[in-house]
Structures are given as C-alpha cells and as structure tokens.
Amino acid sequence: MSTSLRYGVIGTGMMGVEHINNLLHLPGATVTAISDPHAESRDWAQLAVGLDAPLARFADHGELLASGLCDVVVIASPNHTHHDVLSDVLRTGHHVLIEKPLCTTVADCRRVIALADETAQQWPQRVVWMGLEYRFMPPTQAIVREVRDGTVGRLRMVAIREHRFPFLVKVGNWNRFNRNTGGTLVEKCCHFFDLMNVLAADTPVRVLASGGQAVNHLAERYDGERPDILDNAYVIVEYEGGARAMLDLCMFAEASKNEQEICVVGDEGKVEALVTEGLVRVGRRSGPLDRQGGMSDEAGGGLRSAGADLVRDADRWAGIESGSPHPGDKCGPGRPQAVPRAA
C-alpha cells in the first residue's frame, strides 16, 4: 500500500470506534476527522486516536464533508440515518464504506444505488462499498473456497444458525425499534442473507419466515413505548436454481458455545464451520469425514471477529488504490436487505 489516505468517520459509537481502531493498524491510513451529534461519542473517537492526536470533530456530517480533510468516508451512524447520510456523501465524490445495512427499506436501497450509479459518471474511480465483514472471517472464507472448488458438488442446501446474546445498548436506545433498525432480520441478519447469496451464487426468488419476540426487552419502556424487535426467527430462502437456505436465529442463547454455525450440503458432499471455535469439517458422500481442521492462531482468534473488519478495510484500501471491483460489490448491494424485508 503506497497511497496515504485520510479517513473521516461519520458516527462514532461502538462500530465507528471499531473502524477507527482498525484503520490505525493500516499503514498510511490517518483518521483526520469524525462527526457525531452525540458529544460523548466524539470523545470516544478522540480517545481511540489518542488524546493528543490531531482530529477535527464535527457535530454534523455535512461539516465533515465540506472540510476538505478526508479522502475516504466511513458511515457508521444508526441505520435509519443511512439513506440521507450516504446520499450526501455520494454527491461529494469521496470514497465511502457504509456499514450494513445499506438502508432500512428496499425503496431507500434502490434510491441510493441509483444515485451511486448516477454520480459515478462524475467520479468514475470512486469506490462505494457496503461493509459485510462476515465474508472475511477465516471459517467463512474456507467454506466459500470449498464450495467454489466443487467439494460439495452442486450446492443444494445452506443452513446458518446464530444463537447469541441480546442486542447491546446503543446511544439513545435507537436499536430497540424496528422503525430505526429495519428490524432484527435487517439489522443483524443481513450478514447471513449475504453469505447465503455468496454461497448459492444465485438469485433468491422466494422467502418464507416465522419469528417473534419471546423473551428479550419485554419489560423495557422508552418514553412509554415497548421495544418491538424480534428475538427469534426461522427464515427459508429459495433460489432460482433450486437451492434452499435456512436461518435459525435466537437472540437469547448466551449459553451457546458457538455463536454461529454454517453448513453447506451439495449432491456430492458437505462442509460445515463452527465459527467461534474456528473449526471447519469437510466430508464426501462416498466416504467418511474427509478432513477437519481449525483456523491457525494467525487466522483465528481476533481475526474471526473484529479482525475480519481489518481484513475488509485492507481489501477496501486495495480497491481504492486500483480502482477495481472488490468483494463488497458482488451479488448485488441491495439483496442482503431485500431478503429480510421480504421475511
């Protein structure tokens, strides 16, 4: 990486600060400006870069965009702000990474995609990327390689299970309501619908789903209103070529050893990953378990989670330098939102 790039981060809550921490590990990257209407969040960003480090701090993202201090913008603001913030960024020509989900509705996704296409005529070398870092977790990449190499034959089924803890507390509790997040299946599970699309390499044509709010947040009230986000769901996605994928989600399963499990079955074999353990198993129908192995310490541990963000950010940098497509653009930028909205 020879290019020195100046980064601005819009939204410096938990995810924004995580992006800052990752960027500080990239050679040549400098975080020069941040914006957030919440003063304490701006303080968190300053703490991340260093109390004495130069950092332009803005309450409004428009001021950041007009400052001339950034080459690249990272959008990590709450989901319901994505449409307006991204629209403003796209009109400036900055390279941009927007955190998932792209937007909270399919209509808004279509609008910003159209705007990105329109403004690309003015800035053809600009990189626009939605951050879906689960693609970069080593166990996930191992499964994708096996599928691409034909290990399972013709892919027929994908099963993804996430059994985890409830949503964390966010500033102003914005993530407790569907109107702000797009709903649990959009906010959290767009990662998994994206992985389904990557693995199936096909177009989803039908969605069946059942979910509810069984345990979490039932006693909480915010301005007299109870949270309405789902805490469990089953979703089946059918693809044009006949493959099916299923999501099994539970948000009140803190006791789980593996937060995520991914299984892919084809007409010739099966590959599965226990993501937290970093364990990948491969087997063929014609014989016993073919092989299994864990990710190395270098590729596992932190790289299975937060480090996947770092790999993604490094890959984005390479895309900016070369002006070439990158993995974040494949399979259609709106599909990870279209499937959960259908659900």
N, C-alpha and C positions, 0 to 999 in steps of 0.2 A: 504494500500500500504506500504509494508515494504522495498522494494528494493529502493536503491538510484541509480538513473540513470543519466548519464552525456549526455547531448544533444549537438549536433552540428547542426547548421542551414546553409544550402547552399542556398544562395540567400536571401538577407536581404533588399529587397524592402518592399512594403506595406504588402504583405502577409507574408513574412518572419518575419517582426517585429510583426505582429499579432500573429504568432505562438510563438514568444519569450514571448510576454505578457501573453499568455495563459499558457505557461509552467511555468512561475513564480508563478502561482496560484496552481500548483500541488505539494503537499507535497513530499519532497525528490528529486524533479527534479532540476537539475542545468544546466544552459546553459554555457558550458565551452569553446565553440569555434564557430566561424562563418567564412564564406567565401563569398566574393563577389568581382568581378573585379572593381566595382564602389566604389571609396573611400567614397563618401558621404553616400552610403548605409551602409557601415561598421560603419560609425559614428552614423547612426540611430540605429543600433543594440546596440552599446555601450551605447547610451542614454537610450535605453529600459531596459537594465540590470542594469544600474547605472554607472555614470561616473567613480566612484572609484572601481567598481566591477572588479575582475579579469576576463579577456576574451581574449582568443587567437584569433587574427584577421589575416585572410589569404586572399590574392587576388585570389588564385587558390584553387579549391576544392580538388585537389589531395594532397596538403599540409595538409589540414584538415584531410583527410582520413589517411594520414601517421603519423599524430601527436600522435596517441595513447591517445588522450584526450576525446574521445567520445565512448559511448556505443550505442547511437541511433543517426541516422542522419535524419533530415527533409530536403527535397528538395523542395524549393520554388523559384527556378530560372525560367526564362522565358520558355515558353512551348517548344520552338524549341531546347532547351538545354537538355530536359528531357532524351532523349534516351541515349546520351553519358554520362551524369552525373549519371543516375541510373545504367547504365552498369558498371561504375567504382565502384559505391557503392556496387553493388551486388557481386563483386569479392573480397570484403573485409570482409564479414560476419557481418557487422553492421546491427542491426535492422534499418528499414527505413520506414518512411512515405513520400510518394511522393504526392505533390499537384496534383489535377486534372489539365488538362487531363493527363493521363498516358503518352501518346506521341501524336504527331500531325498527325500521319498516322497509319492505321491499320497494315501495314507491320512492322513498328517500335514497335507497341504494341506487336505483335506476337514475335518479336525478344527478347524483354526484359522479356516477360513471360516465354519463353523457357530458357533464361539464369537464371531466378529466380528458375525454376524447376531444372535445372542442378546443380546450386550451392547449392541448398537446401540439396543435398546429403552430402555436406561437413559441412553445418551448419543447421542441421535439426530443431533446436529450434529457428532459426531466424524468426522474424516477418517482413513480407513485406506487406505494406498496402497503398492503394491509398486513399487520403483524399476526401471523398464525404460527407461533413458535413450537407448537406440538409437533409440527413436521420435522423439527430439528432435534428432537430427543433421540439419543442413540438407539434405544429399543425400537422406536417407530421407524427410524431410517433402516434398521436391519430388516424389519418386516417388509418395508417397501422394496428393498433390494431383492429379497427372496421372491416376492410376487413378480417383480419385473424380470427376474431371471428364469421364471417359469417353474419354480419349485413346486407350487401347488397345482400346476396345470391351469385350466380355465377357472378363474375365480367365480365361486357360486355364492358364498356367504361371508359376511363380515359381522362380528359381534364385538361390541365395545361396552365394557362395564366401568362405570365410575361410581364408587361407593366412598364417600368422603364426609368431611365436616361441613357445617352450615357456612353460608356466606359470611365473610368478615364484615366488621363495622366500617363504613365509609363516611367521609365528611358529609354531614347533613343527612345521613341515612338514605341517600338517594337510591341506593341499590335495593331497597326494601319494596319497591313498587314497580309493577310491570310497565307503567307509562314512562318510566325513566330508563329502565334497562332493556326493554323489548321483551322481557320475560326470561325466566331461567334458561329455557332452551336456546334463546338467542345469546344471552349474556355469557353463559358458561359453555354451553354445548355446541356452539358454532365450531369450536375446535374439533369436535368429534365428527360432525357432519362434513367438515372439510376433509378430515382423514378418510372418511368413507368415500368421498368423491375421488380423492387421490388414489386410493387403493383400487376402487372399481374402474377408474378411468372411463367413466360413462356418465350419462345424463340421468339424474333422478326424475322419475315420472309420476310416482305415487307415494303418498305418505300416510301412514296410519299411526295414531298415537293415543295414549291414555296417561293422564297424570293428575296430580292433585297436591294439596297442601295438608299433610297429615300430622306433622309434629312441630316443625320449626316456626318461630315467630308468632305463634297463635296468641300469646299473651302480650305481645308488644303493641304499643299505640304511639302514633306520631301525629300530633295535632288532632287527636281523637280518631285517627284512621288506622285500621289494622293492615299490616303488610299482606300483599296478595300474590307473592311469588311462589311458584311450585317448589316443593322439596322432594318430589319423586316422580318418575315417569318411565314409561316404556315407549319407544318410537321405532317403527319399522319403515325403512325406505326401500322402495322397489326401483330398479334401474331398467333402462330401455333394453339392455341386452339380456335381462332375465335374472341378474344377480340381486340378492337382497342383503340389506344391512340392518342391524338392530342396535339400539342404545338402551342400556339398563342403567338408570340414574337413581341414586339415593343420596340425599344431602344430610342424612342423619345417621351416618355409618362411620363414626370416628374410630370404631374398633377394627376397621379393615387393615390388614397387613399391606395389601397393595391397593393404592387409591385407584389406579387404572389398570385394566387388563384388556388386551386386544387379541382377537382371534380371527384368523382368515383361513377359510377352507375352500379348496378347489376340487376339481374332479380327480386330481392325482395326489393331493397331499394337504397338509395343514401346517401353519406356522402360528405361534402364539407368543405373546410377550406379557410378562408380569413387570409392569413399568417401574414401580418403586424399587423392586429388587434388581431390576436391570437384567432379568433372565429371559432368554429367547429360546424356544423349543421348536424344532423342525422335524416333521415326520412325513413319510410317504405311505400311501395306502398299501403298497406292495410289500411293506416290511415293517419292522419295529421302529421305535423312535430313532430317527436318523442321527440327530445331534442336538445338543443343547449347550448353552454357554451364557455366561454373564458378561455384561459390558465391563471393560477394564476400568481401573480406578480413574485413568485419564479421561475415558469417555463416559464414565458413570458418575456416581456421586452427585456433585453440584450440577454437572452438565446434563443430568437427566431432568433437571427442573429449571432453575434460574439460568444455568449455563446455556440452555437451549436458546435463551434470549440473546446471549452473547454471540453464539454461532449465527443466529439470524441477523444480528446487527452487522457482523463482519461480512456476511454474504450481501447484505444490502449495500454496504460500502463498495464492495467489488462491482455491484451493478451500477452504482453511481459513477465509478471510475470508467467503466467500459461502455456505459450507455446501453447495455444489453439486457434482455429479459432475465428474470430471476424466478426462483420457485414460488415466490409470493403471488405471482400473476397467473399461475396455471390453474385450470379447472374453473375459471370464471370467478371474478371477485365478488359477485352477488350471491352465488349459490349457497355458501355457508349460512347466509341469513334467510334465503328463500325456503330452505327445508324446515327449519324450526318455526318459521312463521306459518307454514302450512300445517305443521303439527299443532 
